[in-house]
Amino acid sequence: MRQRSCNVSTGRVIRKGIYPYRNGAGRGDAMELHCPNCHSTDLKKVSLAYQEGLSRLNTRTRIRGVVVGSDGPDLVVGRATTKGTQQTDISRALTPPKKWSYRKLFGWSILVFVSVGWIVFYVNTITKNSSTVSSMPLTIYSVLSAGVFILLWVLFWRHNSSYQTQYAQWNRAFICERCGTVSQHDFPSTSLS
């Protein structure tokens, strides 16, 4: 007697000439990712491990009471709000790369330039007993400050230009739940046609 092919889960017969195929984990097959250190398959995506170790806190507290002191009884009422984040050590180690803010660079640079410039101007005025704003120490300080600002701007630009690559690497990384090794895994592109 001839045996017919059928779908095991539903028991329906598969028609002749149709060949179902499966192509990787996107089609329901198991993913074969192994840790390069211990060869375990207990891998977790780094972004998931980071989110699991991060929790946000938002609590409110109220206090009411009666206090008796030397001036007599008094009523005490208070309210407090606590906000913050709590993060595990593994989540802190798996933090995604961040872009550096040009706005913060500009703001801190202005603050430091004005503060230190004022100190240089003040010391120069006290030591020379002059009221002129233009002086050699202030000019040297201004030129050096401009140079440091340009250097910092270039460092920020270089860091932020590599941000997309760093984030893509972080997003492809997996952590082994057995030994803690972080590894990169590339997936072959599959066609849906």
C-alpha positions in Angstrom: 0.0 0.0 0.0 1.3 3.4 -0.9 1.9 5.9 1.9 0.8 9.5 1.4 2.6 12.5 2.6 0.7 14.6 5.1 1.1 17.5 7.5 1.7 15.9 10.9 0.1 18.7 12.9 -3.2 18.9 11.0 -3.2 15.5 9.3 -4.0 17.1 5.9 -2.6 15.5 2.8 0.0 17.4 0.8 -0.8 17.6 -2.9 1.6 16.1 -5.4 4.1 18.5 -6.9 4.1 20.9 -4.0 7.3 20.8 -1.9 7.2 22.8 1.3 10.6 24.2 2.3 12.0 25.8 5.3 14.7 28.4 5.3 16.2 29.2 8.7 14.9 30.6 12.0 12.7 33.1 10.2 10.7 30.1 9.0 10.4 28.5 12.4 13.6 26.4 12.5 16.0 26.6 15.4 18.8 29.1 15.2 22.2 27.5 15.5 24.2 30.2 17.4 27.0 28.9 19.6 29.2 30.7 22.1 32.8 30.8 20.7 34.2 30.3 24.3 32.1 27.4 25.7 30.1 26.3 22.6 26.8 26.7 24.5 23.6 27.6 22.7 22.3 29.6 25.7 22.8 33.0 24.0 20.8 36.1 24.6 20.8 39.3 22.5 22.8 42.1 24.2 20.0 44.6 23.8 17.6 42.3 25.6 20.0 41.6 28.4 20.6 45.4 28.8 16.8 46.1 29.0 16.2 43.3 31.5 18.8 44.7 33.9 17.4 48.3 33.8 14.4 49.3 35.9 13.0 52.8 36.4 11.7 53.8 39.9 9.0 56.3 40.6 7.6 56.3 44.2 5.7 58.6 46.4 5.7 58.7 50.2 3.4 60.6 52.6 3.9 61.0 56.3 1.5 62.3 58.9 2.0 62.4 62.6 1.7 64.2 65.9 4.7 65.5 67.7 4.8 66.5 71.4 7.6 68.8 72.4 8.3 71.5 74.9 6.0 73.9 73.0 3.1 71.4 73.2 1.6 69.1 70.6 2.0 69.8 66.9 0.9 68.1 63.6 3.5 67.0 61.1 2.6 66.4 57.5 5.1 65.6 54.7 5.3 64.3 51.1 8.2 63.1 49.1 8.7 61.8 45.5 11.6 59.5 44.5 12.5 59.0 40.9 15.5 57.2 39.5 16.9 54.1 37.7 18.3 50.9 39.1 20.7 48.9 36.9 22.4 45.6 37.3 26.2 45.3 36.8 25.8 43.2 33.6 23.3 45.7 32.2 25.8 48.6 33.0 28.5 46.6 31.1 26.3 46.1 28.1 25.2 49.8 27.7 24.8 50.8 24.1 27.1 53.3 22.5 26.0 57.0 22.9 26.4 60.0 20.7 28.2 62.9 22.3 26.2 66.1 22.4 27.6 69.1 20.5 25.3 71.4 22.5 26.9 70.3 25.8 30.4 70.8 24.3 29.5 74.3 23.2 27.8 75.1 26.6 30.7 73.8 28.7 33.2 75.5 26.5 31.6 78.9 26.8 31.3 78.5 30.6 34.9 77.5 31.1 36.1 80.2 28.7 34.3 82.9 30.5 35.1 81.7 34.0 38.8 81.2 33.4 39.0 84.3 31.2 37.6 86.3 34.0 40.2 84.9 36.4 43.0 85.7 34.0 41.7 89.2 33.4 41.2 89.8 37.2 44.7 88.5 38.1 46.3 90.6 35.3 44.4 93.7 36.4 45.4 93.3 40.1 49.1 92.7 39.4 49.5 95.5 36.9 47.0 98.0 38.3 45.7 98.6 34.8 42.2 98.7 33.5 42.9 97.8 29.9 41.0 94.7 28.7 43.6 93.7 26.1 46.7 92.1 27.6 49.2 89.5 26.6 48.1 86.8 29.1 44.4 87.2 28.0 45.4 87.0 24.4 47.4 83.9 24.9 44.6 82.3 26.9 42.1 83.2 24.1 44.2 81.6 21.4 44.8 78.4 23.5 41.1 78.2 24.4 40.2 78.4 20.7 42.7 75.7 19.9 41.4 73.4 22.6 37.8 74.0 21.5 38.7 73.1 17.9 40.5 69.9 19.1 37.5 68.9 21.2 35.1 69.6 18.3 37.2 67.3 16.0 37.2 64.5 18.7 33.4 64.8 19.1 33.0 64.7 15.3 35.2 61.6 15.0 33.4 59.8 17.8 29.9 60.6 16.4 30.9 59.7 12.9 31.7 56.1 14.1 28.5 55.9 16.1 26.4 54.1 13.5 29.0 51.4 13.1 29.4 51.0 16.9 25.6 50.8 17.4 25.3 48.2 14.6 28.0 46.0 16.2 26.2 46.4 19.6 22.9 45.4 18.0 24.5 42.2 16.4 26.1 41.1 19.7 25.0 38.2 21.9 26.0 37.3 25.4 26.4 33.7 26.6 24.3 33.0 29.6 26.6 30.3 30.7 30.1 31.9 30.6 29.3 35.6 30.0 31.2 36.0 26.7 30.0 38.6 24.3 30.2 37.6 20.7 29.2 39.0 17.3 27.0 37.0 15.0 26.1 37.9 11.4 23.0 36.4 9.9 22.8 35.4 6.2 20.2 37.5 4.4 17.2 35.4 3.3 14.8 36.2 0.5 11.1 36.1 1.1 10.3 35.2 -2.5 
